[in-house]
Amino acid sequence: MNKDYFRFETDADGIALAVWDMPSRSMNVITEAVMDELASIIEAVASDPAIKGCVIATGKENFSGGADLTMLQGLRAAYERLRAENGEEAAMRRFFEESRRLTLLFRRLETCGKPFAAAIHGLCLGGAFELALSCHYRIASDAPHTRVGLPEIKVGLFPGGGGTQRVARLMQTGDALQMLFKGEQIRAPMAKGMGLIHAVAPVAEIVAQAKAWIRDGGSSVAPWDAPKFKAPSGKVYSPAGMQVWPAANAIYRRETHDNYPAAKAILNSVYEGLQLPMDLALKVESRYFAQILRTKEAAAMIRTLFLSMGELNKGARRPKDVPPATLRKVGVVGAGFMGAGVAYVSAQAGFDTVLIDRSQEAAEKGKAHAHALITGQINKGRAKTADRDALLSRITATADYAALEGCDLVIEAVFEDPAIKAEVIGQIESVIGPDTVFASNTSTLPITGLARHSRRPELFVGIHFFSPVEKMMLVEIIKGGATNDRAVAVAVDFVRALKKTPIVVNDSRGFFANRCVGAYLLEGHKMLAEGVPPAMIESAGRQAGMPVGPLSLNDEVALDLILKIARATEAQVGPDAVDPAQTWILTEMVESRGRLGRKNRKGFYDYPEGAPKRLWPGLAELQTHRLAPEDIDFTELKHRLLVVQAVEAARTVGEGVVTDPREADVGSILGFGFAPFTGGVLSYIDFMGVPEFVALARYLESRHGERFAVPDSLVDMAENGRTFYGTGKQAA
């Protein structure tokens, strides 16, 4: 049988093998054409008496990443066109039929009368794992990179190819819901323990063992199609069921604050589906899937967290005319927390890394941080002792700047003080070669100003890592006034080698991310000064969609650091550049109370040993007057915390700091956790509608001050019907 995407053959025992191997793609994905071929394979197996069953395997290093999300985007666009042409009912009927095509295909495989087995190697995620779940037997390789999972929730969707119904019939309901809500990638041995797969074997044996299962009489009836099947947690309306669902609903509210329609759809699909036969349950799931696929949250998250992030990870913002950089040796100057983290990820990526500090002892301390990080990975089973030995052998800790000779890239990560940085720049440039790119890891200091201390400002660039370096996936690359394309290209290539996401922005104080983060922190301080109860401030931040409230985030960043930045800004720009209320609060906390944040276990929160953090009761002493909770508009608090960040992001676009909306949206979610369900700071404006956002911001400005003032560029967009992504108001 000749196929474009599958190699199909039958052995002497009558067992078919369909090897999924899409040409010209590094990863198999589910497209309409793939569905067509898979349908023909299913019918060929079902209709041929000589074929006993079929094994589906992969011809690549990974089974499949799932459905092509651009196909799903196309469904949404087709729905909008059809609705405009033929009306809502006709459009919805067609949309529902098309959106459940995968579900019907997998159900046909499951009920065709012949046993199917999935031989899984590498990643098997999303729709691909739903394909595997519809097979009657699943065996996975023991390769370290083999993972299964249903991560759709992370892009605003939920498993719509039968995943919610099959997982909920394989596992205890609470465990199934947790898996669906988290969307994590699960290693093969754990997946076997959870009951998601049947066996684990070496990659060379998985196809043979899958065939053996069919040869030995493997059943073609799924467990839930057997007459006496009972769900693992019993009936929904039973004593056991009532132990699950009230708690599940409470956890959903606590974790999502009702911001994620897909999470609610998971609850509904599982709850309703478990009360129905499988075919009706799948139809329920499909109806919810069609509903979610049309939401603005899904559209925003797919665009930002799948399409845009994928494009940036592939180097979309890299200067096109610069040849790829060949980086072998990297220097990091400053072995403190940030510098040690940069050295660790550099060595982890395979670079020979020189880590320098003022003394050998300080440099060794930085290397010890790398030792602790990789040891933590070993303890979690994610690395081996040999990996630690290899990584540490690539890090040279020294106080001798001469060791930087031969570096292709040097990153300065010393204290945020222009004078100290100027001194270090001179020491570094006295030993590095004329073609070495120099990067400053600064969070706020303008790159153009720092480059004045360089003899080669054209090769001077900003590389702003976020803390903690080993966990944060965003890196902000800053072009100074003289930075050339080669310096930017080398920075992008370096960041991509670290498997992090680069965004490229133009120079300004605070660049992009920290300007928005600073606005969020300031708003929290302003609310505190106004007399808003601290617990309401924090709750408003979380319910608005931020990972933590502004006071908690300030503790993580460190209060003394924010105070130092405020004072440096005042010294360099002038007193009007800082807010006196914020400065007073920070001064009181840091200098009068000795509360620096999480790092000394005392900040806006207390951090008792072995107990959860809690808001510091002494915050009441900082409030000269207090507002009664019942007199506060809680919705307005949430709006303030998001709008103030979005206004600042719009200013960065108007000033030319950000030139690509993809970078602002991806950067805002990866860098500081801006409400992911919105798609990011600029998508938040687009999907609300620019005129509506301008009106909201002006209302907040009238009540709370000029920090909500809308830039002229955004007013112009509102008046001329433009959006950041170049079209009219985003479809809801």
VMD Tcl script that draws the C-alpha trace (Angstrom):
set ca {
  {0.00 0.00 0.00}
  {1.59 3.27 -1.12}
  {1.29 6.10 1.40}
  {2.77 9.57 1.74}
  {2.96 9.69 5.54}
  {2.92 6.03 6.62}
  {4.91 3.03 5.48}
  {2.47 0.13 5.54}
  {3.34 -3.54 5.27}
  {2.05 -6.91 6.48}
  {4.30 -9.71 7.74}
  {4.01 -13.47 7.26}
  {1.89 -13.77 10.40}
  {-0.70 -11.38 8.98}
  {0.21 -8.53 11.31}
  {0.35 -5.10 9.74}
  {2.86 -2.39 10.64}
  {2.08 1.28 9.96}
  {5.23 3.38 10.41}
  {4.41 7.07 10.72}
  {7.19 9.02 9.03}
  {6.22 12.35 7.50}
  {8.70 13.49 4.86}
  {10.37 16.89 5.18}
  {9.37 17.19 8.83}
  {11.45 16.60 11.93}
  {8.31 15.73 13.92}
  {5.19 13.83 12.93}
  {2.05 15.94 13.34}
  {-1.61 15.23 12.75}
  {-2.93 17.05 9.68}
  {-6.01 16.52 7.54}
  {-3.90 14.52 5.07}
  {-2.54 12.33 7.88}
  {-6.09 11.70 9.08}
  {-7.08 10.67 5.55}
  {-4.22 8.16 5.35}
  {-4.85 6.79 8.82}
  {-8.52 6.31 7.92}
  {-7.54 4.31 4.84}
  {-5.18 2.15 6.92}
  {-7.90 1.43 9.46}
  {-10.31 0.39 6.72}
  {-7.67 -1.75 5.03}
  {-6.96 -3.59 8.28}
  {-10.65 -3.95 9.15}
  {-11.71 -5.24 5.74}
  {-8.87 -7.68 4.97}
  {-9.49 -11.12 6.52}
  {-5.79 -11.91 6.13}
  {-4.76 -9.12 8.50}
  {-4.98 -10.04 12.19}
  {-4.21 -6.59 13.56}
  {-1.94 -3.59 13.21}
  {0.95 -1.93 15.06}
  {1.39 1.83 14.72}
  {4.98 2.99 15.22}
  {7.17 5.94 14.33}
  {9.99 6.27 11.85}
  {11.44 9.24 13.72}
  {13.08 9.91 17.07}
  {9.68 10.95 18.39}
  {6.27 9.39 17.89}
  {4.42 12.70 17.42}
  {3.83 16.06 19.04}
  {0.11 15.85 18.29}
  {-2.19 17.86 16.07}
  {-1.01 20.71 13.89}
  {-2.49 23.67 15.75}
  {-2.50 25.76 12.59}
  {-5.11 23.28 11.33}
  {-7.25 24.07 14.37}
  {-6.72 27.77 13.81}
  {-7.91 27.24 10.25}
  {-11.10 25.62 11.57}
  {-11.82 28.69 13.65}
  {-11.18 31.00 10.70}
  {-13.41 28.85 8.46}
  {-16.17 29.05 11.07}
  {-15.99 32.86 11.12}
  {-16.23 32.99 7.31}
  {-19.11 30.54 7.16}
  {-20.98 32.38 9.91}
  {-20.70 35.62 7.95}
  {-21.91 33.92 4.78}
  {-24.54 31.41 5.94}
  {-25.38 32.29 9.52}
  {-24.57 30.96 12.96}
  {-26.48 27.67 12.80}
  {-24.95 26.45 9.53}
  {-21.49 27.56 10.59}
  {-21.75 25.84 13.95}
  {-23.01 22.60 12.44}
  {-20.09 22.46 10.00}
  {-17.61 23.50 12.68}
  {-18.82 20.78 15.05}
  {-18.55 18.11 12.36}
  {-15.03 19.16 11.38}
  {-13.78 19.58 14.94}
  {-14.81 16.05 15.92}
  {-13.34 14.36 12.88}
  {-10.35 13.11 14.89}
  {-12.62 11.73 17.61}
  {-14.64 9.75 15.08}
  {-11.48 8.46 13.40}
  {-10.04 7.19 16.68}
  {-13.37 5.65 17.64}
  {-13.49 3.83 14.32}
  {-10.01 2.43 15.02}
  {-11.13 1.35 18.48}
  {-14.27 -0.42 17.27}
  {-13.21 -1.73 13.87}
  {-13.00 -5.34 15.09}
  {-9.23 -5.78 14.75}
  {-6.67 -5.19 17.52}
  {-4.40 -2.16 17.20}
  {-1.23 -1.63 19.22}
  {0.82 1.57 19.62}
  {4.62 1.23 19.81}
  {5.65 4.52 21.35}
  {9.16 5.96 21.16}
  {10.07 9.54 22.05}
  {7.43 12.19 22.56}
  {3.82 11.09 22.17}
  {1.71 14.08 23.09}
  {-1.73 15.56 22.59}
  {-3.68 14.08 19.71}
  {-0.93 11.51 19.16}
  {-1.39 10.15 22.68}
  {-5.14 10.17 22.11}
  {-4.42 7.99 19.08}
  {-2.39 5.67 21.31}
  {-5.16 5.62 23.93}
  {-7.62 4.48 21.27}
  {-5.33 1.54 20.47}
  {-6.04 -1.63 22.40}
  {-2.44 -2.06 23.57}
  {0.30 0.47 24.30}
  {3.98 -0.24 24.75}
  {6.60 2.48 25.17}
  {10.36 2.50 24.87}
  {12.54 2.95 27.93}
  {14.47 5.76 26.23}
  {15.00 8.76 28.56}
  {13.24 11.12 26.15}
  {10.11 8.97 25.76}
  {7.17 10.86 27.22}
  {3.40 10.68 26.94}
  {0.90 13.34 27.89}
  {-2.02 15.57 27.06}
  {-0.62 19.15 27.26}
  {-3.47 20.91 25.42}
  {-4.45 22.90 28.53}
  {-1.19 24.84 28.17}
  {-2.39 26.42 24.93}
  {-5.94 27.09 26.07}
  {-7.44 23.86 24.74}
  {-8.27 20.47 26.22}
  {-7.99 16.94 24.82}
  {-10.74 16.80 22.21}
  {-9.89 13.50 20.53}
  {-11.32 11.30 23.25}
  {-8.59 11.99 25.80}
  {-10.82 13.16 28.63}
  {-13.02 10.08 28.35}
  {-10.35 7.41 27.98}
  {-8.05 8.76 30.69}
  {-11.00 9.04 33.08}
  {-11.80 5.37 32.43}
  {-8.20 4.21 32.94}
  {-7.44 6.03 36.19}
  {-9.05 7.10 39.42}
  {-11.09 10.22 38.67}
  {-9.03 12.52 40.89}
  {-5.77 11.35 39.30}
  {-7.25 11.71 35.81}
  {-8.39 15.26 36.48}
  {-4.99 16.17 37.91}
  {-3.26 14.80 34.81}
  {-5.59 16.67 32.47}
  {-5.27 19.94 34.40}
  {-1.47 19.86 34.62}
  {-0.77 18.78 31.04}
  {2.60 17.35 32.03}
  {4.83 15.05 30.01}
  {5.04 11.68 31.75}
  {7.98 9.27 31.54}
  {7.24 5.75 30.35}
  {7.74 3.88 33.68}
  {5.47 6.35 35.48}
  {2.88 6.14 32.71}
  {2.86 2.36 33.15}
  {2.38 2.75 36.88}
  {-0.54 5.10 36.23}
  {-2.19 2.56 33.94}
  {-1.84 4.70 30.82}
  {0.34 2.18 28.98}
  {0.69 -1.56 29.30}
  {4.43 -2.19 28.99}
  {7.90 -0.62 28.74}
  {10.72 -2.18 26.73}
  {13.96 -1.29 24.93}
  {13.30 0.63 21.75}
  {14.61 -2.22 19.59}
  {11.94 -4.53 21.02}
  {8.76 -2.46 21.22}
  {7.47 -3.26 17.72}
  {8.22 -6.97 18.12}
  {6.49 -7.09 21.51}
  {3.49 -5.19 20.14}
  {3.23 -7.71 17.29}
  {3.56 -10.57 19.76}
  {0.62 -9.20 21.74}
  {-1.54 -9.29 18.58}
  {-0.20 -12.70 17.56}
  {-1.05 -14.12 20.98}
  {-4.69 -13.11 20.65}
  {-4.82 -9.50 21.85}
  {-8.37 -8.29 22.26}
  {-9.93 -5.83 19.84}
  {-12.42 -4.64 22.47}
  {-11.52 -1.63 24.59}
  {-12.15 -2.08 28.33}
  {-14.96 0.50 28.35}
  {-16.76 -1.34 25.57}
  {-16.96 -4.54 27.60}
  {-20.46 -5.11 29.05}
  {-19.29 -5.34 32.68}
  {-16.91 -2.35 32.62}
  {-16.88 -0.16 35.73}
  {-15.02 3.13 36.01}
  {-12.10 2.97 38.50}
  {-13.75 5.47 40.87}
  {-17.22 4.03 40.45}
  {-20.28 6.00 39.46}
  {-20.33 9.78 39.65}
  {-23.43 9.68 41.87}
  {-22.08 7.40 44.54}
  {-20.44 7.90 47.95}
  {-17.03 7.54 46.29}
  {-17.94 9.98 43.52}
  {-19.14 12.57 45.96}
  {-15.73 12.42 47.61}
  {-14.20 13.54 44.29}
  {-16.37 16.16 42.66}
  {-16.90 18.82 45.34}
  {-13.14 18.84 45.98}
  {-12.36 18.90 42.25}
  {-14.59 21.92 41.73}
  {-12.96 23.73 44.67}
  {-9.46 22.98 43.36}
  {-10.47 24.18 39.89}
  {-11.68 27.51 41.33}
  {-8.59 27.92 43.49}
  {-6.12 27.21 40.69}
  {-7.79 28.97 37.75}
  {-10.02 31.67 39.28}
  {-12.34 30.82 36.39}
  {-9.94 32.40 33.87}
  {-9.40 29.26 31.79}
  {-12.50 28.00 29.94}
  {-10.65 24.85 28.86}
  {-10.10 23.79 32.48}
  {-13.80 24.13 33.19}
  {-14.58 22.17 30.03}
  {-12.37 19.33 31.31}
  {-14.40 19.19 34.51}
  {-17.67 19.21 32.60}
  {-16.56 16.64 30.03}
  {-15.35 14.14 32.60}
  {-18.28 14.71 34.96}
  {-20.92 14.31 32.26}
  {-19.04 11.74 30.20}
  {-18.60 9.26 33.04}
  {-22.38 9.04 33.30}
  {-22.80 8.00 29.65}
  {-21.87 5.19 27.25}
  {-18.62 5.88 25.41}
  {-20.10 7.10 22.12}
  {-22.36 9.61 23.84}
  {-19.53 10.62 26.18}
  {-17.30 11.35 23.17}
  {-20.05 13.46 21.65}
  {-20.26 15.49 24.87}
  {-16.50 15.99 24.80}
  {-16.70 17.10 21.17}
  {-19.33 19.70 21.93}
  {-17.17 21.20 24.66}
  {-14.14 21.05 22.38}
  {-15.96 22.94 19.65}
  {-17.00 25.54 22.19}
  {-13.45 25.97 23.56}
  {-11.87 26.10 20.14}
  {-13.92 29.25 19.43}
  {-12.91 31.09 22.62}
  {-10.64 34.11 22.57}
  {-8.51 32.45 25.28}
  {-7.73 29.51 22.99}
  {-7.01 31.80 20.05}
  {-4.72 33.98 22.15}
  {-2.83 31.14 23.80}
  {-2.37 29.15 20.59}
  {-1.03 32.22 18.82}
  {1.40 33.21 21.58}
  {2.42 30.00 23.30}
  {2.56 27.78 20.23}
  {2.97 29.74 17.02}
  {4.84 32.85 18.17}
  {7.02 31.06 20.69}
  {7.91 28.43 18.11}
  {8.90 31.11 15.62}
  {11.05 32.96 18.16}
  {12.71 29.73 19.26}
  {13.67 29.12 15.64}
  {15.35 32.53 15.46}
  {12.63 34.65 13.86}
  {14.26 37.84 15.20}
  {17.84 36.90 14.35}
  {19.52 39.20 11.78}
  {19.18 37.26 8.54}
  {22.41 38.21 6.79}
  {24.81 37.12 9.56}
  {26.30 33.60 9.29}
  {25.60 31.23 12.21}
  {27.96 31.81 15.10}
  {30.45 29.11 16.10}
  {30.62 29.41 19.87}
  {32.95 27.18 21.86}
  {34.19 29.18 24.84}
  {32.12 31.53 26.98}
  {33.25 33.81 29.78}
  {31.09 34.87 32.73}
  {32.38 37.65 34.97}
  {30.68 37.79 38.35}
  {30.11 34.53 40.24}
  {27.17 35.67 42.33}
  {23.72 34.10 42.10}
  {23.04 35.32 38.55}
  {26.55 34.81 37.18}
  {26.80 31.32 38.66}
  {23.44 30.47 37.07}
  {24.62 31.73 33.68}
  {27.81 29.66 34.00}
  {25.75 26.59 34.86}
  {23.41 26.81 31.86}
  {26.37 27.63 29.57}
  {28.28 24.54 30.67}
  {25.08 22.51 30.50}
  {24.77 23.53 26.84}
  {28.28 22.19 26.19}
  {30.30 25.42 26.22}
  {33.70 25.63 27.88}
  {32.95 28.25 30.52}
  {35.28 30.58 32.41}
  {33.74 31.88 35.65}
  {35.53 34.90 37.12}
  {35.16 36.80 40.37}
  {37.30 39.08 42.53}
  {38.87 36.17 44.39}
  {39.46 32.50 43.77}
  {37.25 31.73 46.75}
  {34.32 33.73 45.31}
  {34.74 32.09 41.90}
  {34.80 28.62 43.47}
  {31.65 29.47 45.39}
  {29.95 30.24 42.08}
  {31.08 26.89 40.68}
  {29.77 25.19 43.82}
  {26.35 26.63 42.94}
  {26.53 24.78 39.61}
  {27.53 21.62 41.52}
  {24.46 21.99 43.75}
  {22.13 22.51 40.80}
  {23.27 19.45 38.85}
  {23.27 17.36 42.05}
  {19.64 18.33 42.49}
  {18.95 16.99 39.00}
  {20.73 13.73 39.87}
  {18.65 13.34 43.02}
  {15.50 13.73 40.93}
  {16.66 11.12 38.42}
  {17.08 13.67 35.64}
  {20.87 13.40 35.36}
  {23.67 10.99 36.15}
  {26.90 11.36 38.10}
  {28.81 11.29 34.81}
  {26.77 14.28 33.64}
  {27.84 16.21 36.74}
  {31.49 15.36 36.23}
  {31.34 16.43 32.59}
  {29.52 19.68 33.37}
  {31.88 20.71 36.17}
  {34.91 19.91 34.00}
  {33.70 22.55 31.55}
  {33.65 25.31 34.21}
  {36.96 26.99 35.05}
  {36.63 29.09 38.21}
  {39.31 31.75 38.57}
  {40.12 35.31 39.60}
  {42.47 35.74 36.64}
  {40.96 37.78 33.79}
  {43.62 36.39 31.46}
  {41.59 33.16 31.37}
  {39.06 35.00 29.17}
  {41.48 34.91 26.26}
  {39.98 32.94 23.38}
  {36.35 33.44 24.49}
  {33.82 33.90 21.70}
  {31.38 35.62 24.05}
  {31.87 37.22 27.46}
  {28.92 38.01 29.75}
  {29.37 40.51 32.55}
  {27.09 39.77 35.50}
  {28.41 41.99 38.28}
  {26.51 44.26 40.67}
  {23.96 46.72 39.18}
  {26.18 49.76 39.64}
  {27.35 51.76 36.58}
  {30.73 52.55 38.16}
  {31.46 48.91 39.02}
  {30.36 47.77 35.58}
  {32.56 50.40 33.91}
  {35.61 49.14 35.80}
  {34.87 45.50 34.92}
  {34.31 46.35 31.24}
  {37.83 47.81 31.08}
  {39.37 44.76 32.75}
  {37.59 42.38 30.39}
  {38.41 44.29 27.21}
  {42.10 44.36 28.10}
  {42.33 40.59 27.49}
  {39.62 39.53 25.03}
  {40.12 39.40 21.27}
  {38.91 42.07 18.83}
  {36.05 39.89 17.56}
  {34.73 38.75 20.93}
  {31.14 39.83 21.59}
  {30.69 41.52 24.97}
  {27.33 41.18 26.75}
  {26.06 42.80 29.92}
  {23.54 40.92 32.04}
  {21.79 43.97 33.44}
  {18.16 44.22 34.41}
  {17.67 47.98 34.09}
  {20.82 49.94 33.15}
  {20.70 51.22 29.54}
  {23.12 49.35 27.27}
  {24.02 52.46 25.29}
  {25.33 54.12 28.45}
  {27.36 51.06 29.49}
  {28.78 50.72 25.97}
  {30.42 54.14 26.30}
  {33.00 52.45 28.50}
  {33.76 49.95 25.72}
  {36.38 50.35 23.02}
  {34.09 48.40 20.67}
  {30.52 49.55 21.31}
  {29.37 47.87 18.08}
  {30.05 44.47 19.69}
  {28.45 45.43 23.01}
  {24.99 43.94 23.61}
  {22.65 43.29 26.53}
  {21.73 39.74 27.50}
  {19.21 39.95 30.34}
  {18.63 36.63 32.09}
  {15.76 36.19 34.51}
  {16.11 34.66 37.94}
  {16.55 31.82 38.62}
  {18.53 31.40 35.41}
  {18.26 27.62 35.22}
  {14.44 27.71 35.41}
  {13.40 30.85 33.54}
  {13.00 30.24 29.81}
  {13.08 33.85 28.60}
  {16.20 35.86 27.77}
  {15.93 39.50 26.74}
  {18.54 40.65 24.20}
  {19.03 44.42 24.12}
  {20.41 46.38 21.19}
  {22.36 49.44 22.28}
  {22.62 52.54 20.12}
  {25.78 51.22 18.43}
  {25.18 47.45 18.64}
  {25.65 45.80 15.25}
  {23.82 42.84 13.73}
  {26.66 40.41 14.41}
  {26.53 41.05 18.16}
  {22.75 40.49 18.14}
  {23.09 37.33 16.04}
  {25.74 35.88 18.37}
  {23.52 36.65 21.38}
  {20.50 34.99 19.75}
  {22.54 31.93 18.74}
  {23.88 31.63 22.29}
  {20.42 31.85 23.86}
  {19.01 29.29 21.44}
  {21.90 26.95 22.27}
  {20.78 27.21 25.90}
  {17.32 26.05 24.75}
  {15.78 29.29 25.98}
  {13.54 31.75 24.13}
  {15.19 34.98 22.93}
  {13.42 38.28 22.40}
  {15.25 41.23 20.85}
  {14.40 44.74 22.03}
  {15.89 48.18 21.65}
  {17.53 50.05 24.48}
  {15.75 51.90 27.26}
  {15.95 51.97 31.05}
  {14.41 48.70 32.21}
  {14.09 47.55 28.57}
  {10.75 45.76 28.09}
  {10.16 43.15 30.79}
  {11.31 45.08 33.83}
  {9.35 48.15 32.81}
  {6.17 46.06 32.90}
  {7.20 44.21 36.07}
  {8.09 47.53 37.68}
  {4.62 48.85 36.88}
  {3.05 45.79 38.53}
  {5.16 46.16 41.67}
  {4.48 49.90 41.85}
  {0.73 49.34 41.62}
  {0.91 46.96 44.55}
  {2.83 49.56 46.54}
  {0.32 52.26 45.59}
  {-2.56 50.08 46.73}
  {-0.80 49.45 50.01}
  {-0.27 53.20 50.49}
  {-3.95 53.82 49.72}
  {-4.98 51.56 52.57}
  {-6.11 48.49 50.59}
  {-5.78 45.40 52.82}
  {-2.62 43.51 51.77}
  {-4.53 40.23 51.43}
  {-6.90 41.87 48.91}
  {-3.95 43.21 46.91}
  {-2.43 39.76 46.65}
  {-5.73 38.07 45.92}
  {-6.50 40.59 43.17}
  {-3.17 39.83 41.50}
  {-3.76 36.09 41.52}
  {-7.40 36.34 40.45}
  {-6.40 38.65 37.60}
  {-4.22 35.80 36.34}
  {-0.75 36.63 37.66}
  {1.20 33.75 39.23}
  {1.68 35.70 42.49}
  {0.52 38.99 43.91}
  {2.73 42.11 43.56}
  {3.89 42.02 47.19}
  {4.93 38.38 46.92}
  {6.75 39.07 43.67}
  {8.57 41.97 45.28}
  {9.80 39.59 47.99}
  {11.13 37.22 45.33}
  {12.97 40.01 43.49}
  {14.23 41.49 46.81}
  {13.07 44.75 48.34}
  {16.58 46.16 48.71}
  {17.22 45.60 45.00}
  {14.06 47.48 44.02}
  {15.06 50.30 46.38}
  {18.56 50.47 44.85}
  {17.10 50.58 41.35}
  {14.73 53.38 42.38}
  {17.57 55.40 43.85}
  {19.82 54.81 40.83}
  {16.98 55.91 38.56}
  {16.43 59.04 40.64}
  {20.14 59.87 40.54}
  {20.44 59.42 36.78}
  {17.05 60.65 35.56}
  {15.75 62.91 38.31}
  {13.25 62.84 41.20}
  {10.21 62.84 38.92}
  {11.23 59.39 37.65}
  {10.37 57.67 40.94}
  {7.21 57.49 43.01}
  {7.64 58.96 46.51}
  {5.05 56.64 48.08}
  {6.87 53.60 46.74}
  {10.26 54.91 47.86}
  {8.92 55.60 51.36}
  {7.47 52.07 51.70}
  {10.67 50.42 50.46}
  {12.87 52.61 52.68}
  {10.77 51.77 55.70}
  {10.82 48.07 54.93}
  {14.54 47.82 54.09}
  {16.28 50.39 56.25}
  {13.96 50.80 59.21}
  {12.70 47.21 59.53}
  {15.50 45.17 57.92}
  {13.01 43.34 55.73}
  {14.72 42.46 52.44}
  {12.37 39.81 51.08}
  {12.55 36.04 50.81}
  {16.36 36.08 50.89}
  {16.42 37.01 54.60}
  {13.01 35.42 55.30}
  {11.48 38.81 56.06}
  {9.70 40.97 53.52}
  {6.07 41.76 52.86}
  {5.69 38.15 53.95}
  {7.21 36.19 56.82}
  {8.87 32.91 55.85}
  {8.85 30.68 58.95}
  {11.04 27.59 58.86}
  {9.07 24.55 57.75}
  {5.78 26.43 57.38}
  {3.96 28.29 54.59}
  {4.76 31.96 54.10}
  {2.27 34.44 55.51}
  {1.70 38.17 55.16}
  {3.66 40.15 57.75}
  {1.19 41.54 60.32}
  {3.34 44.66 60.67}
  {2.22 45.88 57.25}
  {-0.71 47.53 59.03}
  {1.77 49.91 60.65}
  {2.81 51.18 57.20}
  {-0.75 52.18 56.32}
  {-1.63 55.60 57.73}
  {-5.26 54.85 56.95}
  {-7.08 51.70 55.93}
  {-9.96 51.12 53.56}
  {-12.81 48.84 54.53}
  {-12.88 45.78 52.24}
  {-16.57 46.25 51.49}
  {-15.86 49.75 50.14}
  {-13.30 48.52 47.59}
  {-14.18 47.62 44.00}
  {-12.34 44.30 43.69}
  {-12.82 44.12 39.92}
  {-11.15 47.50 39.64}
  {-8.16 46.21 41.61}
  {-7.76 43.39 39.08}
  {-8.08 45.80 36.18}
  {-5.47 48.11 37.67}
  {-2.91 45.34 38.02}
  {-3.25 44.17 34.41}
  {-3.94 47.49 32.68}
  {-0.95 49.23 34.24}
  {1.32 46.56 32.75}
  {-0.39 46.64 29.36}
  {-0.18 50.44 29.18}
  {3.55 50.24 29.87}
  {3.92 47.57 27.19}
  {2.07 49.81 24.73}
  {4.51 52.61 25.61}
  {7.46 50.36 24.78}
  {5.90 49.76 21.35}
  {5.26 53.47 20.80}
  {8.86 54.27 21.77}
  {10.30 51.61 19.45}
  {11.70 49.47 22.28}
  {9.53 46.56 21.17}
  {9.17 46.20 17.40}
  {7.44 42.81 17.18}
  {4.23 42.06 19.13}
  {5.16 38.40 19.33}
  {8.11 39.27 21.53}
  {6.04 41.37 23.91}
  {3.42 38.64 24.31}
  {5.81 35.71 24.63}
  {8.14 37.77 26.80}
  {5.38 38.88 29.15}
  {4.20 35.32 29.81}
  {7.60 33.63 30.04}
  {9.35 36.52 31.74}
  {6.90 37.60 34.42}
  {3.85 35.39 34.08}
  {1.43 37.95 32.67}
  {-2.04 36.31 32.73}
  {-1.37 33.50 30.20}
  {-5.06 33.12 29.28}
  {-4.89 36.59 27.65}
  {-2.08 35.60 25.27}
  {0.20 38.29 26.71}
  {0.23 42.04 27.30}
  {-0.52 43.13 23.73}
  {-2.98 40.34 23.00}
  {-4.78 41.43 26.17}
  {-5.36 44.80 24.49}
  {-6.17 43.35 21.07}
  {-8.75 40.84 22.28}
  {-10.40 43.37 24.55}
  {-10.51 45.76 21.61}
  {-8.17 48.75 21.42}
  {-10.96 51.37 21.80}
  {-12.38 49.50 24.79}
  {-8.94 49.24 26.37}
  {-8.26 52.94 25.85}
  {-11.58 53.78 27.51}
  {-10.79 51.55 30.50}
  {-7.30 53.00 30.89}
  {-8.64 56.55 30.75}
  {-11.19 55.71 33.43}
  {-8.41 54.36 35.65}
  {-6.29 57.42 34.91}
  {-9.12 59.68 36.07}
  {-9.28 57.80 39.36}
  {-5.67 56.85 40.02}
  {-3.28 59.05 38.12}
  {-1.17 59.51 35.05}
  {0.57 56.13 35.23}
  {-2.52 54.88 33.35}
  {-2.16 57.57 30.66}
  {-2.54 56.04 27.21}
  {0.30 56.75 24.77}
  {-0.56 58.65 21.59}
  {0.39 55.65 19.46}
  {-2.34 53.56 21.12}
  {-4.91 56.34 20.76}
  {-4.06 56.49 17.06}
  {-4.58 52.71 16.76}
  {-7.97 52.99 18.45}
  {-9.09 55.82 16.17}
  {-7.96 54.06 13.01}
  {-9.23 50.56 13.77}
  {-5.77 48.99 14.01}
  {-4.40 46.38 16.42}
  {-0.94 45.20 17.33}
  {-1.28 42.20 15.06}
  {-2.39 44.31 12.12}
  {-6.10 43.51 11.82}
  {-9.37 44.78 13.21}
  {-10.68 43.78 16.65}
  {-9.77 40.18 17.44}
  {-12.64 37.75 17.17}
  {-13.99 36.66 20.54}
}
mol new
graphics top color blue
foreach p $ca { graphics top sphere $p radius 0.5 }
foreach p [lrange $ca 0 end-1] q [lrange $ca 1 end] { graphics top cylinder $p $q radius 0.2 }
display resetview
